[in-house]
Amino acid sequence: MKIGKKIATKMERMRIGKKIVMRIHKDEKVASATSLFTSLPDSPYTFSSPLHEREGHMLSFLKQILEHKSPCSLPDVAIPPDLCVCVLAPHPDDFDAIAVTLRHLRKSGNPIELGVAPTGGGVLDTYRPGATLADKTRLREKEQRDSLAFFGLPDRHITFLDMERDDAEDQPIDTPANEQLLDGFLSRTQPDIVFMPHGNDTNAGHQSMYALFDRAARRHDCISAAFLIRDPKTVDMQVHAFTPFDADVATWKAEMLRFHDTQHHRNLHTRGHGFDERILQVNRRIASDLALDAEYAEAFEIQVR
């Protein structure tokens, strides 16, 4: 049975009552893939609802998104607080690129878990002359921990996934070992919603993480949704949902982004503006493309699995 029919059957059985037909490809409305994550007993969370109730809440959440005009403003949708959010970050700054959306979810009461691949890539030799790749990796990990402390995410919800990486740019790569590592992380955290960079992206690390996730997700059997992030290197994507924000919130987000001093240094030297401006430029462009009243927005393509 195709996933769209599976979702519709479950919705009918729970009397939610409206068939969901979702597929990313071609001209259909939102997304589909295969099934997702298994409930395992060693989750780091004590959930307020049993898994079957969370599944029903997830279906109700997706139904709300479908019933809103497309694209949907996430702050206008009631997000059940028992849904677990996971962020898969190929680099120690991808979380920060959608910090406004994640802050909204945290304030809604949703537990957030981060799985981030360490890397020493993206650090110019001029930043710290003589630094080894291991030194650069430690620098970027500290930057991520500092930015997450500013955000308010406790260390116990941060997992650095020691993935195999390429030799050229120290990017995570698509290997069986990395797939097994990611599979274990997803099983342990039991996410309902996964945020990660889009696979249609010029960044090799983004491509690899999406490919690993796409395969790992097929081995689990619980409804979940992937929210794929639009970032500076996204080639093309549909926008199904967005989070608008104003200049005051942009100032907060810029402060968080500037904890990544190695990336700020690199952007200043290679692009003539800082890392914060690099991300906020994308957020301004999204708001302009969607003709929003807000000055900034974060945007997502949704895949339902």
Short mmCIF file of the C-alpha atoms (twelve columns), coordinates in Angstrom:
data_MODEL
# 
_entry.id   MODEL 
# 
loop_
_atom_site.group_PDB 
_atom_site.id 
_atom_site.type_symbol 
_atom_site.label_atom_id 
_atom_site.label_alt_id 
_atom_site.label_comp_id 
_atom_site.label_asym_id 
_atom_site.label_seq_id 
_atom_site.Cartn_x 
_atom_site.Cartn_y 
_atom_site.Cartn_z 
_atom_site.pdbx_PDB_model_num 
ATOM 1   C CA . MET A 1   0.000   0.000  0.000   1 
ATOM 2   C CA . LYS A 2   1.398   3.416  -0.903  1 
ATOM 3   C CA . ILE A 3   2.180   5.782  1.947   1 
ATOM 4   C CA . GLY A 4   -0.487  8.316  0.943   1 
ATOM 5   C CA . LYS A 5   -3.136  5.589  1.232   1 
ATOM 6   C CA . LYS A 6   -1.622  4.379  4.510   1 
ATOM 7   C CA . ILE A 7   -1.893  7.869  5.994   1 
ATOM 8   C CA . ALA A 8   -5.439  8.256  4.713   1 
ATOM 9   C CA . THR A 9   -6.465  4.873  6.127   1 
ATOM 10  C CA . LYS A 10  -5.055  5.731  9.543   1 
ATOM 11  C CA . MET A 11  -6.693  9.146  9.500   1 
ATOM 12  C CA . GLU A 12  -10.040 7.626  8.640   1 
ATOM 13  C CA . ARG A 13  -9.643  5.029  11.355  1 
ATOM 14  C CA . MET A 14  -8.956  7.755  13.924  1 
ATOM 15  C CA . ARG A 15  -11.827 9.838  12.486  1 
ATOM 16  C CA . ILE A 16  -9.561  12.688 11.532  1 
ATOM 17  C CA . GLY A 17  -11.364 12.287 8.290   1 
ATOM 18  C CA . LYS A 18  -9.592  13.887 5.353   1 
ATOM 19  C CA . LYS A 19  -7.462  11.965 2.942   1 
ATOM 20  C CA . ILE A 20  -3.868  13.158 2.768   1 
ATOM 21  C CA . VAL A 21  -2.194  12.795 -0.570  1 
ATOM 22  C CA . MET A 22  1.377   13.954 -0.385  1 
ATOM 23  C CA . ARG A 23  4.209   13.640 -2.788  1 
ATOM 24  C CA . ILE A 24  7.204   15.847 -3.345  1 
ATOM 25  C CA . HIS A 25  7.880   14.883 -6.934  1 
ATOM 26  C CA . LYS A 26  6.268   16.277 -10.070 1 
ATOM 27  C CA . ASP A 27  3.214   18.466 -9.514  1 
ATOM 28  C CA . GLU A 28  1.488   16.803 -6.567  1 
ATOM 29  C CA . LYS A 29  0.802   18.698 -3.391  1 
ATOM 30  C CA . VAL A 30  3.249   18.036 -0.589  1 
ATOM 31  C CA . ALA A 31  5.256   14.880 -0.004  1 
ATOM 32  C CA . SER A 32  5.548   11.180 0.484   1 
ATOM 33  C CA . ALA A 33  8.149   8.582  1.097   1 
ATOM 34  C CA . THR A 34  8.192   5.412  3.087   1 
ATOM 35  C CA . SER A 35  7.636   4.823  6.769   1 
ATOM 36  C CA . LEU A 36  9.823   6.136  9.586   1 
ATOM 37  C CA . PHE A 37  10.965  5.520  13.050  1 
ATOM 38  C CA . THR A 38  10.488  2.603  15.434  1 
ATOM 39  C CA . SER A 39  9.656   3.178  19.089  1 
ATOM 40  C CA . LEU A 40  12.511  1.866  21.225  1 
ATOM 41  C CA . PRO A 41  12.700  1.747  25.025  1 
ATOM 42  C CA . ASP A 42  15.963  3.694  25.389  1 
ATOM 43  C CA . SER A 43  14.675  7.077  24.233  1 
ATOM 44  C CA . PRO A 44  16.229  10.022 26.139  1 
ATOM 45  C CA . TYR A 45  12.737  11.475 26.630  1 
ATOM 46  C CA . THR A 46  9.834   10.705 28.899  1 
ATOM 47  C CA . PHE A 47  7.016   11.446 26.497  1 
ATOM 48  C CA . SER A 48  3.782   12.942 27.785  1 
ATOM 49  C CA . SER A 49  1.810   10.725 25.394  1 
ATOM 50  C CA . PRO A 50  2.168   7.097  24.235  1 
ATOM 51  C CA . LEU A 51  3.544   6.591  20.734  1 
ATOM 52  C CA . HIS A 52  0.137   5.802  19.219  1 
ATOM 53  C CA . GLU A 53  -1.232  9.082  20.612  1 
ATOM 54  C CA . ARG A 54  1.765   11.001 19.226  1 
ATOM 55  C CA . GLU A 55  1.082   9.428  15.825  1 
ATOM 56  C CA . GLY A 56  -2.486  10.706 15.969  1 
ATOM 57  C CA . HIS A 57  -1.258  14.159 17.005  1 
ATOM 58  C CA . MET A 58  1.228   14.122 14.130  1 
ATOM 59  C CA . LEU A 59  -1.490  13.292 11.620  1 
ATOM 60  C CA . SER A 60  -3.662  16.065 13.016  1 
ATOM 61  C CA . PHE A 61  -0.740  18.505 12.720  1 
ATOM 62  C CA . LEU A 62  -0.181  17.532 9.065   1 
ATOM 63  C CA . LYS A 63  -3.893  17.896 8.371   1 
ATOM 64  C CA . GLN A 64  -3.768  21.452 9.708   1 
ATOM 65  C CA . ILE A 65  -0.892  22.277 7.363   1 
ATOM 66  C CA . LEU A 66  -2.798  20.889 4.374   1 
ATOM 67  C CA . GLU A 67  -5.904  22.873 5.260   1 
ATOM 68  C CA . HIS A 68  -4.025  26.170 5.440   1 
ATOM 69  C CA . LYS A 69  -3.266  28.074 2.305   1 
ATOM 70  C CA . SER A 70  0.002   27.027 0.733   1 
ATOM 71  C CA . PRO A 71  2.604   27.839 1.881   1 
ATOM 72  C CA . CYS A 72  1.599   27.657 5.527   1 
ATOM 73  C CA . SER A 73  2.860   29.946 8.300   1 
ATOM 74  C CA . LEU A 74  4.046   27.594 11.050  1 
ATOM 75  C CA . PRO A 75  3.200   29.995 13.914  1 
ATOM 76  C CA . ASP A 76  -0.438  29.860 12.726  1 
ATOM 77  C CA . VAL A 77  -0.588  26.078 13.213  1 
ATOM 78  C CA . ALA A 78  -1.124  24.437 16.585  1 
ATOM 79  C CA . ILE A 79  1.872   22.145 17.086  1 
ATOM 80  C CA . PRO A 80  1.176   19.422 19.679  1 
ATOM 81  C CA . PRO A 81  3.830   19.826 22.404  1 
ATOM 82  C CA . ASP A 82  4.381   16.080 22.749  1 
ATOM 83  C CA . LEU A 83  5.828   15.799 19.220  1 
ATOM 84  C CA . CYS A 84  9.577   15.234 19.343  1 
ATOM 85  C CA . VAL A 85  11.722  17.415 17.061  1 
ATOM 86  C CA . CYS A 86  15.093  16.265 15.761  1 
ATOM 87  C CA . VAL A 87  17.612  18.375 13.845  1 
ATOM 88  C CA . LEU A 88  20.135  16.588 11.631  1 
ATOM 89  C CA . ALA A 89  23.044  18.931 10.973  1 
ATOM 90  C CA . PRO A 90  25.850  17.998 8.561   1 
ATOM 91  C CA . HIS A 91  27.833  20.925 10.028  1 
ATOM 92  C CA . PRO A 92  28.080  22.685 13.407  1 
ATOM 93  C CA . ASP A 93  25.953  25.686 12.359  1 
ATOM 94  C CA . ASP A 94  23.006  24.212 10.426  1 
ATOM 95  C CA . PHE A 95  20.843  24.269 13.582  1 
ATOM 96  C CA . ASP A 96  21.402  28.014 13.865  1 
ATOM 97  C CA . ALA A 97  20.188  28.652 10.311  1 
ATOM 98  C CA . ILE A 98  16.622  27.861 11.462  1 
ATOM 99  C CA . ALA A 99  16.952  29.109 15.030  1 
ATOM 100 C CA . VAL A 100 13.733  31.154 14.909  1 
ATOM 101 C CA . THR A 101 11.594  28.151 13.975  1 
ATOM 102 C CA . LEU A 102 13.303  26.004 16.597  1 
ATOM 103 C CA . ARG A 103 12.806  28.693 19.245  1 
ATOM 104 C CA . HIS A 104 9.093   28.710 18.395  1 
ATOM 105 C CA . LEU A 105 8.970   24.932 18.822  1 
ATOM 106 C CA . ARG A 106 10.888  25.065 22.099  1 
ATOM 107 C CA . LYS A 107 8.460   27.672 23.448  1 
ATOM 108 C CA . SER A 108 5.600   25.401 22.367  1 
ATOM 109 C CA . GLY A 109 7.044   22.714 24.639  1 
ATOM 110 C CA . ASN A 110 8.394   20.366 21.976  1 
ATOM 111 C CA . PRO A 111 11.486  18.380 23.008  1 
ATOM 112 C CA . ILE A 112 14.384  19.061 20.623  1 
ATOM 113 C CA . GLU A 113 17.290  16.724 19.924  1 
ATOM 114 C CA . LEU A 114 20.290  17.650 17.760  1 
ATOM 115 C CA . GLY A 115 22.518  15.239 15.871  1 
ATOM 116 C CA . VAL A 116 25.446  17.143 14.363  1 
ATOM 117 C CA . ALA A 117 28.426  15.904 12.365  1 
ATOM 118 C CA . PRO A 118 31.728  17.382 13.581  1 
ATOM 119 C CA . THR A 119 34.066  18.893 11.021  1 
ATOM 120 C CA . GLY A 120 37.110  21.097 10.823  1 
ATOM 121 C CA . GLY A 121 36.201  22.180 7.298   1 
ATOM 122 C CA . GLY A 122 35.387  25.788 6.529   1 
ATOM 123 C CA . VAL A 123 38.058  27.207 8.833   1 
ATOM 124 C CA . LEU A 124 40.613  29.339 6.998   1 
ATOM 125 C CA . ASP A 125 44.273  28.893 7.888   1 
ATOM 126 C CA . THR A 126 44.411  32.653 8.539   1 
ATOM 127 C CA . TYR A 127 41.928  32.254 11.394  1 
ATOM 128 C CA . ARG A 128 44.440  30.416 13.564  1 
ATOM 129 C CA . PRO A 129 47.790  29.886 11.804  1 
ATOM 130 C CA . GLY A 130 49.277  26.475 12.510  1 
ATOM 131 C CA . ALA A 131 45.985  24.908 13.634  1 
ATOM 132 C CA . THR A 132 45.593  21.254 12.669  1 
ATOM 133 C CA . LEU A 133 42.385  19.753 11.314  1 
ATOM 134 C CA . ALA A 134 41.713  18.329 14.791  1 
ATOM 135 C CA . ASP A 135 42.215  21.802 16.288  1 
ATOM 136 C CA . LYS A 136 39.733  23.258 13.800  1 
ATOM 137 C CA . THR A 137 37.222  20.520 14.573  1 
ATOM 138 C CA . ARG A 138 37.424  21.334 18.273  1 
ATOM 139 C CA . LEU A 139 36.976  25.031 17.513  1 
ATOM 140 C CA . ARG A 140 33.786  24.402 15.556  1 
ATOM 141 C CA . GLU A 141 32.414  22.055 18.203  1 
ATOM 142 C CA . LYS A 142 32.964  24.709 20.889  1 
ATOM 143 C CA . GLU A 143 31.255  27.317 18.720  1 
ATOM 144 C CA . GLN A 144 28.252  25.038 18.331  1 
ATOM 145 C CA . ARG A 145 28.043  24.317 22.046  1 
ATOM 146 C CA . ASP A 146 28.314  28.026 22.846  1 
ATOM 147 C CA . SER A 147 25.588  28.980 20.364  1 
ATOM 148 C CA . LEU A 148 23.292  26.245 21.705  1 
ATOM 149 C CA . ALA A 149 23.884  27.441 25.272  1 
ATOM 150 C CA . PHE A 150 22.768  30.895 24.095  1 
ATOM 151 C CA . PHE A 151 19.718  29.280 22.478  1 
ATOM 152 C CA . GLY A 152 18.956  27.270 25.604  1 
ATOM 153 C CA . LEU A 153 19.426  23.690 24.387  1 
ATOM 154 C CA . PRO A 154 20.942  21.556 27.191  1 
ATOM 155 C CA . ASP A 155 24.059  19.508 26.452  1 
ATOM 156 C CA . ARG A 156 22.173  16.261 27.101  1 
ATOM 157 C CA . HIS A 157 20.149  16.902 23.935  1 
ATOM 158 C CA . ILE A 158 23.228  17.408 21.736  1 
ATOM 159 C CA . THR A 159 24.888  14.439 20.025  1 
ATOM 160 C CA . PHE A 160 28.033  14.844 17.944  1 
ATOM 161 C CA . LEU A 161 27.838  12.052 15.375  1 
ATOM 162 C CA . ASP A 162 31.422  10.995 14.657  1 
ATOM 163 C CA . MET A 163 30.834  10.327 10.981  1 
ATOM 164 C CA . GLU A 164 33.368  9.288  8.391   1 
ATOM 165 C CA . ARG A 165 34.391  12.341 6.363   1 
ATOM 166 C CA . ASP A 166 36.085  13.015 3.057   1 
ATOM 167 C CA . ASP A 167 39.711  14.072 2.790   1 
ATOM 168 C CA . ALA A 168 39.175  17.150 0.641   1 
ATOM 169 C CA . GLU A 169 36.791  19.304 2.725   1 
ATOM 170 C CA . ASP A 170 36.210  17.166 5.842   1 
ATOM 171 C CA . GLN A 171 32.530  16.739 4.914   1 
ATOM 172 C CA . PRO A 172 30.357  13.808 6.069   1 
ATOM 173 C CA . ILE A 173 30.079  11.197 3.322   1 
ATOM 174 C CA . ASP A 174 27.611  8.522  2.297   1 
ATOM 175 C CA . THR A 175 28.996  5.257  3.728   1 
ATOM 176 C CA . PRO A 176 27.470  2.164  5.377   1 
ATOM 177 C CA . ALA A 177 29.131  3.071  8.685   1 
ATOM 178 C CA . ASN A 178 27.590  6.542  8.657   1 
ATOM 179 C CA . GLU A 179 24.211  5.090  7.752   1 
ATOM 180 C CA . GLN A 180 24.387  2.715  10.713  1 
ATOM 181 C CA . LEU A 181 25.399  5.584  13.022  1 
ATOM 182 C CA . LEU A 182 22.499  7.730  11.866  1 
ATOM 183 C CA . ASP A 183 20.090  4.812  12.072  1 
ATOM 184 C CA . GLY A 184 21.003  4.286  15.721  1 
ATOM 185 C CA . PHE A 185 20.565  7.975  16.513  1 
ATOM 186 C CA . LEU A 186 17.107  8.077  14.921  1 
ATOM 187 C CA . SER A 187 16.049  4.922  16.732  1 
ATOM 188 C CA . ARG A 188 17.205  6.313  20.066  1 
ATOM 189 C CA . THR A 189 15.561  9.726  19.709  1 
ATOM 190 C CA . GLN A 190 12.276  8.545  18.092  1 
ATOM 191 C CA . PRO A 191 11.560  11.835 16.281  1 
ATOM 192 C CA . ASP A 192 8.172   12.833 14.929  1 
ATOM 193 C CA . ILE A 193 9.545   15.814 12.979  1 
ATOM 194 C CA . VAL A 194 13.039  15.992 11.469  1 
ATOM 195 C CA . PHE A 195 14.644  19.238 10.294  1 
ATOM 196 C CA . MET A 196 17.655  19.055 8.006   1 
ATOM 197 C CA . PRO A 197 19.224  20.804 4.978   1 
ATOM 198 C CA . HIS A 198 17.654  20.026 1.610   1 
ATOM 199 C CA . GLY A 199 19.304  17.329 -0.481  1 
ATOM 200 C CA . ASN A 200 18.998  19.447 -3.641  1 
ATOM 201 C CA . ASP A 201 21.976  21.515 -2.610  1 
ATOM 202 C CA . THR A 202 25.471  22.219 -3.905  1 
ATOM 203 C CA . ASN A 203 27.021  21.384 -0.519  1 
ATOM 204 C CA . ALA A 204 28.333  17.804 -0.520  1 
ATOM 205 C CA . GLY A 205 27.713  17.386 3.210   1 
ATOM 206 C CA . HIS A 206 24.062  18.372 2.814   1 
ATOM 207 C CA . GLN A 207 23.672  15.905 -0.049  1 
ATOM 208 C CA . SER A 208 25.258  13.059 1.919   1 
ATOM 209 C CA . MET A 209 23.262  13.631 5.100   1 
ATOM 210 C CA . TYR A 210 19.998  13.681 3.170   1 
ATOM 211 C CA . ALA A 211 20.890  10.465 1.303   1 
ATOM 212 C CA . LEU A 212 21.814  8.737  4.585   1 
ATOM 213 C CA . PHE A 213 18.610  9.894  6.247   1 
ATOM 214 C CA . ASP A 214 16.442  8.923  3.293   1 
ATOM 215 C CA . ARG A 215 17.634  5.308  3.455   1 
ATOM 216 C CA . ALA A 216 17.768  5.024  7.252   1 
ATOM 217 C CA . ALA A 217 14.220  6.333  7.531   1 
ATOM 218 C CA . ARG A 218 12.871  3.518  5.367   1 
ATOM 219 C CA . ARG A 219 13.765  0.912  7.981   1 
ATOM 220 C CA . HIS A 220 11.431  2.315  10.631  1 
ATOM 221 C CA . ASP A 221 7.672   2.157  10.940  1 
ATOM 222 C CA . CYS A 222 6.223   5.280  12.503  1 
ATOM 223 C CA . ILE A 223 4.755   8.334  10.750  1 
ATOM 224 C CA . SER A 224 7.091   11.303 10.673  1 
ATOM 225 C CA . ALA A 225 7.770   14.376 8.578   1 
ATOM 226 C CA . ALA A 226 11.015  15.854 7.294   1 
ATOM 227 C CA . PHE A 227 11.186  19.647 7.041   1 
ATOM 228 C CA . LEU A 228 13.914  20.420 4.507   1 
ATOM 229 C CA . ILE A 229 15.646  23.747 5.007   1 
ATOM 230 C CA . ARG A 230 16.234  26.433 2.411   1 
ATOM 231 C CA . ASP A 231 19.730  27.774 2.926   1 
ATOM 232 C CA . PRO A 232 22.238  29.756 0.818   1 
ATOM 233 C CA . LYS A 233 23.312  26.715 -1.237  1 
ATOM 234 C CA . THR A 234 19.869  25.196 -1.903  1 
ATOM 235 C CA . VAL A 235 19.468  24.785 -5.676  1 
ATOM 236 C CA . ASP A 236 15.680  24.561 -5.846  1 
ATOM 237 C CA . MET A 237 12.815  23.514 -3.592  1 
ATOM 238 C CA . GLN A 238 9.113   23.920 -3.014  1 
ATOM 239 C CA . VAL A 239 8.072   25.998 -0.026  1 
ATOM 240 C CA . HIS A 240 5.279   24.372 1.940   1 
ATOM 241 C CA . ALA A 241 5.813   26.111 5.275   1 
ATOM 242 C CA . PHE A 242 7.606   29.162 6.638   1 
ATOM 243 C CA . THR A 243 8.305   31.023 9.866   1 
ATOM 244 C CA . PRO A 244 8.184   34.833 9.510   1 
ATOM 245 C CA . PHE A 245 10.087  37.141 11.852  1 
ATOM 246 C CA . ASP A 246 10.856  40.823 12.356  1 
ATOM 247 C CA . ALA A 247 13.995  42.920 12.785  1 
ATOM 248 C CA . ASP A 248 14.156  42.444 16.568  1 
ATOM 249 C CA . VAL A 249 14.138  38.657 16.202  1 
ATOM 250 C CA . ALA A 250 16.681  38.962 13.378  1 
ATOM 251 C CA . THR A 251 18.990  40.769 15.808  1 
ATOM 252 C CA . TRP A 252 18.668  37.844 18.243  1 
ATOM 253 C CA . LYS A 253 19.352  35.346 15.444  1 
ATOM 254 C CA . ALA A 254 22.389  37.326 14.247  1 
ATOM 255 C CA . GLU A 255 23.820  37.229 17.768  1 
ATOM 256 C CA . MET A 256 23.445  33.451 17.822  1 
ATOM 257 C CA . LEU A 257 25.055  33.071 14.394  1 
ATOM 258 C CA . ARG A 258 28.059  35.150 15.438  1 
ATOM 259 C CA . PHE A 259 29.066  32.506 17.971  1 
ATOM 260 C CA . HIS A 260 30.411  30.726 14.873  1 
ATOM 261 C CA . ASP A 261 33.437  32.993 14.718  1 
ATOM 262 C CA . THR A 262 35.391  30.758 12.329  1 
ATOM 263 C CA . GLN A 263 32.552  31.000 9.811   1 
ATOM 264 C CA . HIS A 264 32.164  34.728 10.409  1 
ATOM 265 C CA . HIS A 265 35.883  35.152 9.646   1 
ATOM 266 C CA . ARG A 266 35.638  33.024 6.495   1 
ATOM 267 C CA . ASN A 267 32.609  34.901 5.155   1 
ATOM 268 C CA . LEU A 268 34.184  38.294 5.836   1 
ATOM 269 C CA . HIS A 269 37.299  37.261 3.912   1 
ATOM 270 C CA . THR A 270 35.631  35.424 1.024   1 
ATOM 271 C CA . ARG A 271 32.293  37.251 0.611   1 
ATOM 272 C CA . GLY A 272 32.815  40.652 2.189   1 
ATOM 273 C CA . HIS A 273 30.091  40.189 4.840   1 
ATOM 274 C CA . GLY A 274 29.680  38.146 7.994   1 
ATOM 275 C CA . PHE A 275 28.088  34.750 8.550   1 
ATOM 276 C CA . ASP A 276 25.067  36.365 10.182  1 
ATOM 277 C CA . GLU A 277 24.424  38.489 7.105   1 
ATOM 278 C CA . ARG A 278 24.934  35.467 4.841   1 
ATOM 279 C CA . ILE A 279 22.001  33.675 6.518   1 
ATOM 280 C CA . LEU A 280 19.804  36.746 6.976   1 
ATOM 281 C CA . GLN A 281 20.147  37.575 3.285   1 
ATOM 282 C CA . VAL A 282 18.438  34.255 2.537   1 
ATOM 283 C CA . ASN A 283 15.752  34.992 5.130   1 
ATOM 284 C CA . ARG A 284 15.045  38.391 3.534   1 
ATOM 285 C CA . ARG A 285 14.875  36.800 0.094   1 
ATOM 286 C CA . ILE A 286 12.377  34.184 1.310   1 
ATOM 287 C CA . ALA A 287 10.115  36.862 2.782   1 
ATOM 288 C CA . SER A 288 10.330  38.849 -0.444  1 
ATOM 289 C CA . ASP A 289 9.655   35.809 -2.660  1 
ATOM 290 C CA . LEU A 290 6.581   34.931 -0.581  1 
ATOM 291 C CA . ALA A 291 5.401   38.569 -0.525  1 
ATOM 292 C CA . LEU A 292 5.156   38.547 3.267   1 
ATOM 293 C CA . ASP A 293 4.551   41.549 5.494   1 
ATOM 294 C CA . ALA A 294 7.425   40.350 7.666   1 
ATOM 295 C CA . GLU A 295 10.963  41.341 6.681   1 
ATOM 296 C CA . TYR A 296 12.423  37.860 7.224   1 
ATOM 297 C CA . ALA A 297 11.356  34.216 7.042   1 
ATOM 298 C CA . GLU A 298 12.753  30.681 7.283   1 
ATOM 299 C CA . ALA A 299 11.344  28.267 4.682   1 
ATOM 300 C CA . PHE A 300 10.812  24.526 4.442   1 
ATOM 301 C CA . GLU A 301 9.794   21.846 1.992   1 
ATOM 302 C CA . ILE A 302 7.864   19.087 3.764   1 
ATOM 303 C CA . GLN A 303 8.263   15.382 3.095   1 
ATOM 304 C CA . VAL A 304 5.849   13.067 4.866   1 
ATOM 305 C CA . ARG A 305 7.220   9.573  5.428   1 
# 
